[in-house]
Amino acid sequence: MADVTRRQLLAAGMAGAGAALLPAGRTAAAAAGDLALWYDKEAGSDWLRALPIGNGRLGAMVFGNAGTERLQLNEDTVWAGGPYDSANTRGAANLAEIRRRVFADQWGPAQDLINQTMMGTPGGQLAYQPVGNLQLAFGSASGLSEYSRTLDLTTATVTTTFVLNGVRHRREVFASAPDQVIVLRLTADRANAISFGATFDSPQRTTTSSPDGATVALDGISGSMEGVAGQVRFLALAHATATGGTVSSSGGTLRVSGATEVTLLISVGSSYVNFRTVNGDYQGSAWNRLTAARAAGWDQLRSRHLADYQALFNRVTIDLGRTAAADQPTDVRIAQHASVSDPQFAALLFQYGRYLLISSSRPGTQPANLQGIWNDAMAPPWDSKYTINANLPMNYWPAGTTNLAECFLPVFDLIRDLAVTGARVAQAQYGAGGWIAHHNTDGWRGASVVDGALWGMWQTGGAWLSTLVWDHYQFTGDVEFLRANYPAMKGAAQFFLDTLVAHPSLGYLVTNPSNSPELAHHADVSVCAGPTMDNQILRDLFEGVARAGEVLGVDAAFRSQVRTARDRLPPMRVGSRGNIQEWLADWVEPERTHRHISHLYGLHPSNQITRRGTPALYEAARRTLDLRGDDGTGWSLAWKINFWARMEDGARAHKLIRDLVRTDRLAPNMFDLHPPFQIDGNFGATSGIAEMLLQSHHGELHLLPALPSAWPTGRVTGLRGRGGYTVSLAWSAGQADEILVRADRDGSVRLRARLFTGGFTVTDAGDGSTPGTTRPETDVVQLTTRAGHTYRLARSA
């Protein structure tokens, strides 16, 4: 192997699924530095230069300004409005006429009637909103020197250092999941050199106070929106303890004077209990967490934070090579990326997505929304809610593949909530059982049609979310998880058993009315019957719920029903341009380069289009991608990375990574830009890079399926494959040298790689034995596995 020994790979790849592998000649300190965003300038007032921290529930944007530091604060349940019922009781009575118009190709009148009778109440959903800001005023920063600001992804800590008036200052900030507080420590290399005043402010309706001599408080209520009064109460507390100097608080201002070291703790409580209840003890929760954190102290808080965070983050390591370009500040690297070779930036982008998912989605929290948990606006773009027709599923594409299964759990909580609100919509608007969600939802789990029929009349949002249950089970093998979430899957399928209708001329079962997300098929109309994406999603939903029923040993008759319905769905068709048709008819989209390529759901994230299983559709998918083009909004480019990885075209996937890393697609803090900021592009990029290195969607582990020539030598540890496998591998000259596969379960696994076309060895890494193998194809090995065992496949010497 090029620069890593077998012993290093075994130790790093399988000891807890991934300590870092270091290339020869590099130190651990240098490698840790490469997993950091760093800057030599303050963020000033630019939110997209501030650095995000989060513990799943609490988020903060840290600006790193020497003179006036700002921590912009979020709590994941602070949403505008309050509980509401989105169902429109006029819907069911008009459904038959809407369907008649669609089948008669009267799309405009059908869309008009939907806007008149099927829109939710209210017609829009409610926004995710900020708590406010904690402002720390230090005084003049004239004469600032040796400034540095970093976000270390290995410790989930923002550190700001600088020299001012001959004194070296250091500020460290992290958001603790174990202790549910944000922690800021300020130190200086001269005694009694730290003085500042701290105050809260907020765009919300708030009052500030000083509840004791070392604490300031912000008590507020969320904003009203769409005619729904704001009902989420919240309390933010900031408390200071100091070594040396004095601490005092009065009139809503916290003052620290002449201190040598200061620890500032921020706690936020919310009255949100769930989508139906907002009477939680927000004051008690804020104070209880603050009191507990005060008792712990800095060292213990930091130790617990690191243990918790690193248990997740350290599962996966990645090295794609390094050039001198990685020595530049992060914003400079983004600006120069198109003109230099910087393979390490792809590794940083990959790990940044994992960092953001850990920081915005933890068991028991809300799922990551359109901006994760980071938002400073009362009316943010697209309300910073959950867009189901691409963005929410994309947020979680890396959860399984990059070994963050726990971070996926909030999505399944949301699905179970939508099964309640969506059942009301299903009955009121469709006269159906089961449940439905359309193209958006929010903190109150709105499930009806919103924003207008052109965008909102899409039936399969809940269906797509429900497919995630089966996919998550394929990674984890957790039967109790499957049992807990099977009722929601079944309810989603039941809705379509009740509402699919036979196409009058084609005979297929189709959704009607629906659309292909956000794309008109004729001028200003999107409403149609049986769009390709719906059929692909329902194929996955019906098969997934049937297979789940088999695992659980339940609902044999229902399994038969859904499989019968699955077989009556329209097949994918190749159109006159050699492309996958987006609709039942061979229409040419009015906007050829539209950001959504919904009809390639079957290529990714699904596996209905594969190179070896469906070669004609595979070629049609390539043609579809060529027709739609490589350009697009940030999240659209990220999805295209995944598409081209599934096409096994590493060069094209790598080109799209480079297209994404430019100043109009990636902010200085590496937030993905639609524009403006949408976090799904970050998560989609992480997923795409993982798909370039490992795929497991076709009943096999495909190793280095889309490796670009720009990454000739590298290594990755701790990726996950469906079926319950943890995979580490190292490669050189574009080909795998060594592969490690750890099995969760007894069984057999198919492995596909170029490595197997030459000489190689297969051993059980634990006892040195040779497992039973077969060779179904020239580049495929199938081996018998035992749970808990690691298997090594290596190029022959």
PARO-358413 format. One line per 5 residues: their letters; for each residue x, y, z of C-alpha. Coordinates in Angstrom, 1 decimal. Example, Ala and Ser with C-alpha at 12.3 -4.5 7.8 and 13.67 -1.06 7.14 Angstrom:
// residues 2
as> 12.3/-4.5/7.8  13.7/-1.1/7.1 .
This chain:
// residues 797
madvt> 0.0/0.0/0.0  1.2/3.5/-0.8  1.6/5.2/2.6  -0.4/3.3/5.1  0.3/-0.1/6.6 .
rrqll> -2.2/-2.9/7.0  -1.9/-2.6/10.7  -2.7/1.2/10.6  -5.7/0.6/8.4  -7.0/-2.2/10.6 .
aagma> -6.5/-0.2/13.8  -8.0/3.0/12.4  -10.7/1.5/10.3  -12.3/-0.8/12.8  -11.4/0.4/16.3 .
gagaa> -14.7/2.0/17.1  -15.3/2.4/13.4  -12.7/5.0/12.7  -9.7/6.8/14.2  -7.9/9.0/11.8 .
llpag> -5.5/7.6/9.2  -2.6/9.9/8.6  -0.5/10.0/5.5  3.2/9.5/6.0  5.1/12.5/7.3 .
rtaaa> 2.0/14.3/8.7  1.4/15.0/12.3  -1.9/14.6/14.2  -1.9/18.3/14.8  -1.7/19.1/11.1 .
aagdl> -4.5/16.7/10.3  -6.8/18.2/13.0  -6.1/21.6/11.6  -7.2/20.5/8.2  -10.6/19.6/9.7 .
alwyd> -11.3/23.2/10.6  -12.8/26.3/9.0  -10.5/29.2/9.7  -10.3/32.9/9.0  -7.9/35.8/9.5 .
keags> -10.6/38.4/9.7  -13.6/39.1/11.9  -17.1/38.3/10.6  -18.3/41.9/11.2  -22.0/42.0/10.7 .
dwlra> -22.1/39.4/8.0  -24.2/36.4/9.2  -22.7/34.2/6.4  -19.3/34.8/7.8  -20.3/33.8/11.4 .
lpign> -19.7/30.2/12.4  -22.4/27.8/13.5  -22.4/25.7/16.7  -25.3/23.5/17.9  -26.4/20.6/20.1 .
grlga> -29.4/19.6/18.0  -31.8/21.8/20.1  -29.8/25.0/20.6  -27.9/26.8/17.9  -25.7/29.8/17.8 .
mvfgn> -23.9/31.8/15.1  -20.6/33.0/16.5  -19.3/36.2/14.9  -15.8/36.4/16.5  -15.6/40.2/16.7 .
agter> -13.0/41.4/19.1  -14.7/44.6/20.1  -18.4/43.5/20.1  -19.0/39.8/20.0  -22.4/38.6/18.9 .
lqlne> -23.9/35.2/19.5  -27.1/34.9/17.5  -29.3/32.3/19.2  -31.9/29.7/18.1  -33.9/27.1/19.9 .
dtvwa> -35.4/24.4/17.6  -39.0/24.7/18.8  -39.4/28.5/18.5  -41.8/28.7/15.6  -44.3/31.4/14.7 .
ggpyd> -47.9/30.8/15.6  -49.2/27.8/17.5  -51.1/24.6/17.0  -53.6/24.7/14.1  -55.6/22.3/11.9 .
santr> -54.6/22.7/8.3  -57.4/20.6/6.7  -59.8/22.2/4.3  -63.2/20.6/4.6  -64.3/21.8/1.2 .
gaanl> -61.7/19.5/-0.5  -63.4/16.1/-0.7  -66.6/17.5/-2.3  -64.6/19.0/-5.2  -62.2/16.1/-5.8 .
aeirr> -64.2/14.3/-8.4  -64.5/17.5/-10.6  -60.8/18.3/-10.2  -60.0/14.7/-11.3  -62.3/15.0/-14.3 .
rvfad> -60.7/18.2/-15.5  -57.2/16.7/-15.2  -58.1/13.6/-17.1  -59.8/15.9/-19.7  -56.5/17.8/-20.1 .
qwgpa> -58.2/20.9/-18.6  -55.2/21.6/-16.4  -55.7/25.3/-15.9  -59.3/24.9/-14.7  -58.3/22.0/-12.5 .
qdlin> -55.5/24.1/-11.0  -57.9/27.0/-10.4  -60.4/24.7/-8.6  -57.7/23.3/-6.4  -56.7/26.9/-5.4 .
qtmmg> -60.4/27.6/-4.6  -61.2/24.4/-2.7  -58.1/22.4/-1.7  -55.8/24.9/-0.1  -54.9/24.4/3.5 .
tpggq> -56.2/26.6/6.3  -54.2/28.9/6.4  -52.9/28.8/2.9  -49.3/29.1/4.0  -47.3/27.5/6.8 .
layqp> -45.5/29.1/9.8  -41.9/30.1/10.1  -39.0/28.9/12.2  -37.9/32.0/14.2  -34.9/33.2/16.2 .
vgnlq> -34.6/33.7/20.0  -32.4/36.7/19.7  -28.8/37.8/20.3  -26.4/37.9/23.2  -24.2/41.0/22.6 .
lafgs> -20.8/41.3/24.4  -19.4/44.8/24.3  -15.6/44.9/25.1  -14.8/48.4/23.8  -12.5/49.6/21.1 .
asgls> -10.6/47.0/19.1  -8.2/49.5/17.6  -4.7/48.0/17.1  -6.0/44.4/16.8  -3.3/42.0/15.6 .
eysrt> -2.6/38.3/15.1  -6.3/37.6/14.7  -7.5/34.1/14.0  -11.0/32.5/14.1  -11.6/28.8/13.7 .
ldltt> -14.4/26.2/13.8  -12.7/22.9/14.7  -14.9/20.1/13.4  -13.0/17.6/15.6  -14.1/19.4/18.7 .
atvtt> -17.2/21.3/17.6  -15.7/24.4/19.1  -15.3/28.0/17.7  -12.1/29.6/18.9  -11.2/33.3/18.4 .
tfvln> -7.7/34.5/19.3  -6.1/37.9/18.9  -3.7/40.4/20.5  -5.0/43.7/21.7  -3.0/46.3/23.6 .
gvrhr> -0.3/43.8/24.2  -2.7/41.2/25.7  -3.4/37.9/24.0  -7.1/37.0/24.2  -8.8/33.6/23.6 .
revfa> -12.5/32.8/23.4  -13.9/29.3/23.0  -17.5/28.5/22.4  -19.4/25.2/22.1  -22.9/23.9/22.4 .
sapdq> -23.2/21.0/24.8  -25.7/18.2/24.1  -25.2/16.4/27.4  -25.7/19.6/29.4  -28.0/21.5/27.0 .
vivlr> -26.2/24.8/27.3  -24.0/27.0/25.2  -20.6/27.6/26.9  -18.3/30.5/26.2  -14.9/30.7/28.0 .
ltadr> -12.8/33.9/27.8  -9.2/33.9/28.8  -6.2/36.3/28.6  -2.5/36.0/29.2  -2.5/39.0/31.5 .
anais> -4.3/39.0/34.8  -7.5/41.1/35.2  -7.5/42.0/31.4  -11.1/41.0/30.6  -14.0/43.5/30.9 .
fgatf> -17.3/43.6/29.1  -21.0/44.2/29.3  -23.5/41.6/28.0  -27.1/42.3/27.0  -29.8/40.4/25.2 .
dspqr> -31.8/41.8/22.2  -34.4/40.1/20.0  -36.7/40.8/17.1  -39.4/39.0/19.0  -41.7/40.5/21.6 .
tttss> -39.5/40.3/24.7  -38.5/41.7/28.0  -35.0/41.7/29.5  -34.1/41.6/33.2  -31.4/40.8/35.7 .
pdgat> -32.9/37.9/37.8  -29.8/37.8/40.1  -26.4/39.5/40.4  -24.7/37.3/37.8  -27.4/36.6/35.2 .
valdg> -29.4/38.4/32.5  -32.6/37.1/31.1  -34.7/37.4/27.9  -38.3/36.4/28.2  -40.3/36.3/25.0 .
isgsm> -43.0/34.9/22.8  -42.9/33.8/19.2  -44.4/35.9/16.4  -47.8/35.7/14.8  -48.1/34.6/11.2 .
egvag> -50.8/33.7/8.7  -53.4/34.8/11.1  -52.2/32.4/13.8  -51.1/34.1/17.1  -47.6/33.4/18.4 .
qvrfl> -47.8/31.0/21.3  -44.3/29.7/22.0  -42.9/31.2/25.2  -39.2/31.1/25.7  -36.6/32.2/28.3 .
alaha> -32.9/32.7/27.6  -30.5/33.1/30.4  -26.8/34.1/30.4  -24.8/33.7/33.5  -21.1/34.6/34.2 .
tatgg> -18.6/33.3/36.6  -15.1/34.8/36.8  -11.7/34.3/38.1  -10.4/37.6/39.4  -12.4/40.8/38.8 .
tvsss> -16.1/41.3/39.5  -19.4/40.2/38.1  -22.6/42.1/38.5  -26.0/42.3/36.8  -28.7/45.0/36.9 .
ggtlr> -31.3/46.4/34.5  -30.8/43.6/32.0  -27.0/44.2/31.6  -24.4/41.7/32.8  -21.1/43.4/33.7 .
vsgat> -17.7/41.7/34.1  -14.8/43.9/35.1  -11.1/43.1/35.5  -11.4/39.3/35.2  -8.6/36.9/34.2 .
evtll> -10.9/34.1/33.1  -14.7/34.1/32.5  -17.1/31.3/31.8  -20.4/32.4/30.3  -23.3/29.9/30.2 .
isvgs> -26.4/30.3/28.0  -29.5/28.3/28.6  -32.8/28.5/26.7  -36.2/27.0/27.6  -39.3/26.8/25.4 .
syvnf> -42.9/26.1/26.2  -43.3/23.9/23.1  -44.1/20.4/24.1  -45.3/19.0/20.8  -47.2/20.1/17.7 .
rtvng> -50.4/20.2/19.8  -49.2/21.5/23.1  -47.4/24.7/24.1  -47.8/24.9/27.9  -44.4/23.5/28.8 .
dyqgs> -42.5/25.0/31.8  -40.1/27.0/29.8  -38.8/29.0/32.7  -38.1/25.9/34.8  -36.3/24.1/32.0 .
awnrl> -34.1/27.1/31.4  -33.2/27.6/35.0  -32.7/23.9/35.8  -30.2/23.4/32.9  -28.3/26.6/33.9 .
taara> -28.1/25.5/37.5  -26.8/22.1/36.6  -24.2/23.5/34.2  -23.0/26.0/36.8  -22.4/23.1/39.2 .
agwdq> -20.4/21.2/36.6  -17.8/23.9/35.7  -15.8/24.5/32.5  -13.6/21.4/32.6  -16.4/19.0/33.2 .
lrsrh> -18.7/20.7/30.7  -16.0/20.5/28.0  -15.1/16.9/28.8  -18.7/15.8/28.5  -19.2/17.8/25.3 .
ladyq> -16.2/16.3/23.6  -17.0/12.7/24.7  -20.5/13.1/23.4  -19.7/14.8/20.1  -16.6/12.8/19.2 .
alfnr> -18.4/9.5/19.7  -20.4/10.5/16.6  -18.0/12.5/14.6  -15.0/10.2/14.9  -16.8/7.2/13.4 .
vtidl> -15.8/8.3/9.9  -12.5/9.6/8.7  -11.6/10.6/5.2  -8.4/11.6/3.4  -8.5/12.6/-0.3 .
grtaa> -5.0/14.1/-0.5  -3.7/17.5/0.2  -2.0/20.4/-1.6  -0.7/23.8/-0.5  -4.2/25.2/-1.3 .
adqpt> -5.4/23.9/2.0  -3.1/26.3/3.9  -5.2/29.3/2.9  -8.1/30.7/5.0  -11.4/29.0/4.2 .
dvria> -13.0/31.9/2.4  -9.9/32.3/0.2  -10.0/28.6/-0.6  -13.7/28.9/-1.8  -12.8/31.9/-4.0 .
qhasv> -9.8/30.2/-5.6  -11.2/26.7/-5.8  -12.0/26.8/-9.5  -8.4/27.6/-10.4  -6.4/25.4/-8.0 .
sdpqf> -6.1/21.7/-7.0  -7.5/21.4/-3.5  -8.7/17.8/-2.9  -8.7/18.3/0.8  -11.5/20.8/0.5 .
aallf> -13.8/18.0/-0.6  -12.9/16.1/2.6  -13.6/19.2/4.6  -16.9/19.7/2.8  -17.8/16.1/3.5 .
qygry> -17.0/16.4/7.2  -18.7/19.8/7.5  -21.9/18.2/6.4  -21.6/15.5/9.1  -20.8/18.3/11.7 .
lliss> -23.9/20.2/10.7  -26.1/17.1/11.0  -24.7/16.2/14.4  -25.2/19.9/15.4  -28.8/20.2/14.2 .
srpgt> -30.4/16.8/14.7  -30.2/14.7/17.8  -32.6/12.2/19.4  -35.5/14.1/20.9  -35.0/17.3/18.9 .
qpanl> -36.8/18.7/15.9  -35.4/17.5/12.6  -33.0/19.8/10.8  -35.1/22.3/8.8  -34.2/24.2/5.7 .
qgiwn> -31.5/26.0/7.6  -30.7/23.3/10.1  -31.3/25.2/13.3  -29.6/28.5/12.3  -31.8/31.4/11.4 .
damap> -31.7/35.1/12.4  -34.9/36.3/10.6  -38.5/36.5/11.7  -39.6/35.7/8.1  -36.7/33.7/6.7 .
pwdsk> -36.5/32.4/3.1  -39.2/29.7/2.5  -40.0/30.1/6.3  -37.0/28.0/7.2  -39.4/25.1/7.5 .
ytina> -39.5/21.5/6.0  -39.8/21.2/2.3  -40.6/17.6/1.7  -40.4/17.4/-2.1  -36.6/17.4/-2.0 .
nlpmn> -35.0/19.2/0.9  -36.0/17.3/4.1  -35.1/13.9/2.7  -31.9/15.3/1.3  -30.9/16.6/4.7 .
ywpag> -30.8/13.0/5.9  -29.2/11.2/2.9  -25.8/11.2/4.8  -27.3/9.9/8.0  -27.1/6.2/7.1 .
ttnla> -24.1/6.2/4.8  -21.8/8.3/7.0  -22.6/6.5/10.3  -24.9/8.9/12.0  -28.0/6.7/12.4 .
ecflp> -29.0/8.4/15.7  -29.2/11.8/14.1  -31.9/10.4/11.8  -34.4/9.7/14.6  -36.1/13.1/14.8 .
vfdli> -37.4/12.6/11.2  -39.3/9.5/12.4  -40.8/11.5/15.3  -42.0/14.0/12.7  -43.4/11.2/10.5 .
rdlav> -45.5/9.9/13.4  -46.8/13.4/14.1  -47.7/13.8/10.4  -49.6/10.5/10.5  -51.9/12.3/13.0 .
tgarv> -52.3/15.7/11.2  -52.2/14.1/7.8  -55.0/11.7/8.7  -57.3/14.7/9.3  -56.3/16.1/5.9 .
aqaqy> -56.8/12.7/4.2  -60.3/12.4/5.5  -61.4/16.0/5.0  -59.8/16.6/1.5  -59.8/13.2/-0.1 .
gaggw> -62.4/11.1/1.9  -59.7/8.6/2.5  -58.1/6.6/5.3  -54.5/6.6/6.2  -52.6/10.0/6.0 .
iahhn> -51.0/12.4/3.6  -48.5/15.2/3.6  -48.0/17.5/0.7  -44.9/19.5/-0.3  -44.2/21.3/3.0 .
tdgwr> -44.6/21.0/6.8  -43.7/23.1/9.8  -43.3/22.9/13.6  -47.1/22.4/13.8  -47.1/19.5/11.3 .
gasvv> -49.3/21.2/8.7  -50.1/18.6/6.1  -52.4/20.3/3.6  -51.8/22.0/0.2  -50.0/25.3/0.7 .
dgalw> -48.4/28.2/-1.3  -50.6/27.6/-4.4  -51.5/24.5/-6.4  -48.6/25.1/-8.9  -46.2/24.1/-6.1 .
gmwqt> -48.3/22.6/-3.4  -50.6/20.1/-5.1  -48.2/17.2/-4.8  -49.5/14.1/-3.0  -46.5/12.0/-2.2 .
ggawl> -44.6/14.0/0.5  -45.7/11.7/3.3  -45.1/8.7/1.0  -41.5/9.7/0.4  -40.9/10.3/4.1 .
stlvw> -42.3/6.9/4.9  -39.9/5.2/2.5  -37.1/6.5/4.8  -38.4/4.1/7.5  -37.5/1.0/5.5 .
dhyqf> -34.2/2.5/4.3  -33.1/3.3/7.8  -34.0/-0.3/8.9  -31.8/-1.6/6.0  -28.8/0.2/7.6 .
tgdve> -29.5/-0.7/11.2  -31.5/-4.0/11.3  -33.3/-2.6/14.3  -36.6/-4.6/14.4  -38.0/-2.6/17.3 .
flran> -37.5/0.6/15.4  -39.3/-1.0/12.4  -42.1/-2.1/14.7  -42.6/1.4/16.2  -42.7/3.1/12.8 .
ypamk> -44.5/0.5/10.7  -48.0/1.9/11.5  -47.0/5.2/9.9  -45.7/3.4/6.8  -48.9/1.4/6.6 .
gaaqf> -51.0/4.6/7.0  -49.2/6.3/4.2  -49.8/3.3/1.9  -53.4/3.0/3.0  -54.1/6.5/1.8 .
fldtl> -53.0/5.6/-1.8  -54.9/2.3/-1.8  -57.9/4.5/-1.1  -57.2/7.3/-3.6  -55.3/5.9/-6.6 .
vahps> -57.6/5.9/-9.7  -57.4/4.1/-13.0  -56.3/6.2/-15.9  -59.2/6.3/-18.3  -57.1/5.4/-21.4 .
lgylv> -53.9/3.8/-20.1  -55.5/1.7/-17.3  -52.7/2.3/-14.8  -53.4/3.3/-11.2  -52.4/7.0/-10.9 .
tnpsn> -52.4/9.9/-8.4  -54.8/12.6/-9.5  -54.3/15.5/-8.9  -50.6/15.8/-8.3  -47.6/17.4/-10.0 .
spela> -43.9/16.9/-10.7  -42.4/19.1/-8.0  -42.5/22.8/-8.8  -42.2/22.3/-12.6  -44.9/23.3/-15.0 .
hhadv> -45.6/21.0/-18.0  -47.4/23.7/-19.9  -47.4/27.4/-19.3  -48.2/28.1/-15.7  -49.7/24.7/-15.0 .
svcag> -48.2/21.8/-13.1  -51.2/19.8/-12.1  -51.5/16.4/-13.7  -52.1/12.7/-13.1  -49.5/10.1/-12.4 .
ptmdn> -46.2/12.0/-12.7  -43.2/9.8/-12.8  -41.8/10.7/-9.4  -45.1/9.8/-7.8  -45.0/6.3/-9.4 .
qilrd> -41.4/5.8/-8.3  -42.1/6.9/-4.7  -45.2/4.7/-4.5  -43.3/1.7/-5.9  -40.8/2.1/-3.0 .
lfegv> -43.5/2.8/-0.4  -45.6/-0.3/-1.4  -42.6/-2.6/-1.5  -41.1/-1.2/1.7  -44.2/-1.6/3.7 .
arage> -44.7/-5.1/2.3  -41.2/-6.1/3.3  -41.6/-4.5/6.7  -44.7/-6.5/7.2  -42.8/-9.7/6.3 .
vlgvd> -40.1/-8.9/8.8  -42.7/-8.2/11.6  -44.9/-11.1/10.6  -48.0/-9.0/10.2  -50.7/-8.0/7.7 .
aafrs> -50.4/-10.7/5.1  -53.6/-9.5/3.3  -52.4/-5.9/3.3  -49.0/-6.9/1.8  -50.9/-8.6/-1.0 .
qvrta> -53.0/-5.4/-1.6  -50.0/-3.1/-1.8  -48.1/-5.4/-4.1  -51.0/-5.7/-6.4  -51.3/-1.9/-6.5 .
rdrlp> -47.6/-1.6/-7.0  -47.8/-3.8/-10.1  -50.5/-1.5/-11.6  -48.5/1.7/-11.3  -47.2/3.2/-14.6 .
pmrvg> -43.7/2.0/-15.6  -41.0/4.5/-16.4  -40.9/5.4/-20.1  -38.2/6.7/-22.4  -39.3/9.8/-24.3 .
srgni> -38.7/11.1/-27.8  -35.4/12.8/-26.7  -34.0/9.6/-25.3  -34.8/10.8/-21.7  -36.8/9.5/-18.8 .
qewla> -40.3/11.0/-19.2  -41.2/13.2/-16.4  -45.0/12.8/-17.0  -47.2/10.1/-18.5  -47.3/12.1/-21.7 .
dwvep> -44.0/12.9/-23.6  -44.1/16.6/-22.8  -41.1/18.9/-23.1  -40.7/21.0/-20.0  -41.1/24.8/-20.5 .
erthr> -38.1/25.4/-18.3  -35.4/23.0/-19.6  -32.8/23.7/-16.9  -35.2/23.6/-13.9  -33.6/22.9/-10.6 .
hishl> -35.8/19.9/-9.7  -35.1/16.7/-11.6  -37.8/14.8/-9.7  -38.3/12.0/-12.2  -34.7/10.8/-11.5 .
yglhp> -35.8/9.9/-7.9  -35.6/6.4/-9.4  -31.9/6.8/-9.9  -31.2/8.4/-6.6  -32.2/8.1/-3.8 .
snqit> -34.1/5.0/-5.0  -32.5/2.1/-6.9  -35.1/1.6/-9.6  -32.6/2.7/-12.3  -29.2/1.0/-12.2 .
rrgtp> -26.4/0.5/-14.6  -26.6/-3.3/-14.5  -30.2/-3.9/-13.7  -32.0/-1.5/-16.1  -29.4/-0.5/-18.8 .
alyea> -31.9/1.2/-21.1  -33.3/3.4/-18.3  -29.8/4.0/-17.1  -28.8/5.5/-20.5  -32.1/7.5/-20.5 .
arrtl> -31.2/8.9/-17.1  -27.8/10.0/-18.5  -29.6/11.7/-21.3  -32.0/13.4/-18.9  -29.1/14.8/-16.9 .
dlrgd> -27.4/16.1/-20.0  -30.6/17.8/-21.1  -31.2/19.4/-17.7  -27.5/20.6/-17.5  -25.0/20.8/-14.7 .
dgtgw> -25.9/24.3/-13.5  -28.5/25.0/-10.9  -29.1/26.2/-7.3  -26.8/24.9/-4.6  -29.0/22.0/-3.4 .
slawk> -29.8/21.0/-7.0  -26.0/20.8/-7.8  -25.6/18.6/-4.6  -28.4/16.2/-5.8  -26.6/16.0/-9.2 .
infwa> -23.4/14.9/-7.4  -25.4/12.0/-6.1  -27.0/11.3/-9.6  -23.6/11.2/-11.3  -22.1/9.0/-8.5 .
rmedg> -25.0/6.5/-9.2  -24.1/6.8/-12.9  -20.6/5.7/-11.8  -19.1/8.7/-13.4  -16.5/10.0/-11.0 .
arahk> -15.3/12.8/-13.4  -18.8/14.3/-13.8  -19.5/14.0/-10.0  -16.2/15.7/-9.2  -17.0/18.5/-11.7 .
lirdl> -20.2/19.2/-9.9  -18.4/19.4/-6.5  -16.1/22.0/-8.1  -19.2/23.8/-9.5  -20.7/23.8/-6.0 .
vrtdr> -17.5/25.3/-4.4  -17.7/28.8/-5.7  -18.7/32.1/-4.0  -22.3/32.2/-5.4  -23.0/28.6/-4.2 .
lapnm> -21.0/28.4/-1.0  -20.9/31.2/1.6  -17.7/32.2/3.4  -18.7/30.0/6.3  -19.4/27.1/3.8 .
fdlhp> -23.2/27.3/4.2  -24.7/26.2/0.9  -26.5/28.9/-1.0  -29.7/28.4/-3.0  -29.1/31.4/-2.9 .
pfqid> -29.9/32.4/-0.2  -28.8/29.9/2.5  -30.3/26.4/2.4  -28.6/23.7/4.3  -29.7/20.7/2.2 .
gnfga> -26.9/21.5/-0.3  -24.4/20.8/2.5  -26.0/17.5/3.4  -26.4/16.5/-0.3  -22.7/17.2/-1.0 .
tsgia> -21.7/15.0/1.9  -24.0/12.2/0.7  -22.7/12.6/-2.9  -19.0/12.2/-1.8  -20.0/9.1/0.2 .
emllq> -21.8/7.7/-2.8  -18.6/8.2/-4.9  -16.7/6.0/-2.5  -19.3/3.4/-1.5  -22.7/2.4/-2.8 .
shhge> -25.0/-0.3/-1.3  -28.3/0.3/-3.1  -28.3/-2.7/-5.4  -27.9/-5.6/-3.0  -24.1/-5.3/-2.9 .
lhllp> -21.3/-3.1/-1.6  -19.8/-1.3/-4.6  -16.4/0.0/-3.6  -15.0/3.2/-5.3  -17.8/3.2/-7.9 .
alpsa> -17.2/6.8/-8.9  -13.7/7.6/-7.9  -12.4/10.6/-9.8  -8.9/10.9/-11.1  -8.5/14.0/-8.9 .
wptgr> -8.4/11.7/-5.9  -5.8/9.1/-7.0  -4.7/8.1/-3.5  -6.8/8.2/-0.3  -8.6/6.4/2.4 .
vtglr> -11.9/6.4/4.2  -13.0/4.6/7.4  -16.3/3.9/8.9  -18.8/4.4/6.0  -21.9/2.3/6.3 .
grggy> -23.7/0.1/3.8  -27.2/-1.3/3.7  -27.4/-4.7/5.2  -25.4/-3.7/8.2  -21.8/-3.3/7.1 .
tvsla> -19.1/-0.8/8.2  -16.6/-0.3/5.5  -13.0/1.2/5.4  -10.8/1.2/2.4  -7.5/2.7/1.1 .
wsagq> -6.6/3.2/-2.5  -3.7/4.3/-4.7  -3.4/4.8/-8.4  -7.2/5.0/-8.5  -7.7/1.4/-7.3 .
adeil> -8.4/-0.2/-3.9  -5.4/-1.6/-2.1  -7.2/-2.8/1.0  -10.8/-3.1/2.0  -12.2/-3.9/5.5 .
vradr> -15.8/-4.9/6.0  -17.3/-5.4/9.4  -20.7/-7.2/9.5  -23.4/-6.5/12.0  -25.2/-9.8/11.2 .
dgsvr> -24.6/-13.3/10.0  -25.1/-13.9/6.3  -23.4/-13.2/3.1  -22.3/-10.1/1.3  -21.6/-9.2/-2.4 .
lrarl> -18.6/-6.9/-2.9  -17.9/-5.2/-6.3  -14.6/-3.5/-7.0  -11.9/-3.3/-9.7  -9.6/-4.9/-7.1 .
ftggf> -11.2/-8.3/-7.7  -10.2/-8.4/-11.4  -6.6/-9.0/-10.3  -4.9/-10.9/-7.6  -6.2/-10.4/-4.1 .
tvtda> -6.6/-12.2/-0.7  -9.5/-12.5/1.6  -9.1/-13.2/5.3  -11.0/-12.9/8.6  -9.0/-10.0/10.2 .
gdgst> -9.7/-11.4/13.7  -8.5/-15.0/13.4  -6.8/-15.1/10.1  -9.1/-17.7/8.7  -10.4/-17.7/5.1 .
pgttr> -14.1/-17.2/4.7  -16.2/-19.0/2.1  -16.3/-17.1/-1.1  -17.8/-17.3/-4.6  -17.2/-15.3/-7.8 .
petdv> -20.5/-14.4/-9.4  -18.8/-11.9/-11.8  -15.3/-11.1/-12.7  -15.3/-8.0/-10.4  -17.6/-9.4/-7.7 .
vqltt> -16.8/-11.5/-4.6  -19.5/-13.0/-2.4  -18.4/-14.0/1.1  -20.0/-15.6/4.1  -20.0/-13.3/7.1 .
raght> -20.4/-13.6/10.8  -21.8/-10.9/13.1  -19.0/-8.8/14.7  -16.3/-10.1/12.4  -14.1/-7.9/10.1 .
yrlar> -13.0/-9.2/6.8  -9.9/-7.9/4.9  -9.7/-8.0/1.2  -6.3/-6.8/-0.1  -4.3/-6.6/-3.3 .
sa> -1.8/-9.4/-3.6  1.8/-8.4/-3.1 .
